[in-house]
């Protein structure tokens, strides 16, 4: 889809940054990261069972496709499960995966609320 006009969260200048990066380096690097996920189980084995100890929060978009990667399961249901000092979560309505680009003001508001609670 070639949206005209561009959505408010991305300008033609923003898009050109991505175009230039992919023209310079191609898609292989970014795609290979997803292809290598199974390697993480071996490479990161020492992290198994450990928790995130620093204060943490979860900010995400209601329409993020990651949320439904596993049919019948909401992957946002327990965002603090691996954290020992979880401060809460904010799900921004009508926003997808890139919350900081699609809703920068709402993302910053959520961050400010968490930071004030520290």
C-alpha positions, 0 to 999 in steps of 0.5 A: 500500500502506498498511502497518500497522504502518509500517516501522521506517525511516518513522513516521507523523510522517515521512510527514506531512512529505512529505504536507505538502510535497506538499500545499503545493507539489504533485508538479509541481516534483519531477516536472519535475526528471526531465522536464528531465534532457535539458536537463542535457546542454546546461546542464552541457556544461562538466563533460563529461569532468571528474572528481570530485577530492575523496575520495569513496565510494559507499553504496547499497542492493542492492535499489535499482531504479536499479541495473537501469534499463538491462536487462542492465547493473548501474549499480553495477558501476563507481561510482568511474569518474568519481572521481580519489580513490575510496575504495570502495563499500558495497552494503547488502543487502536495502535499496532506494534510500533507504539513509539512511532504510531502514538509518541505522545501516548507512549511518552505519557505512559513512560512518564507515569511509570517513571514518576512511580519509581 
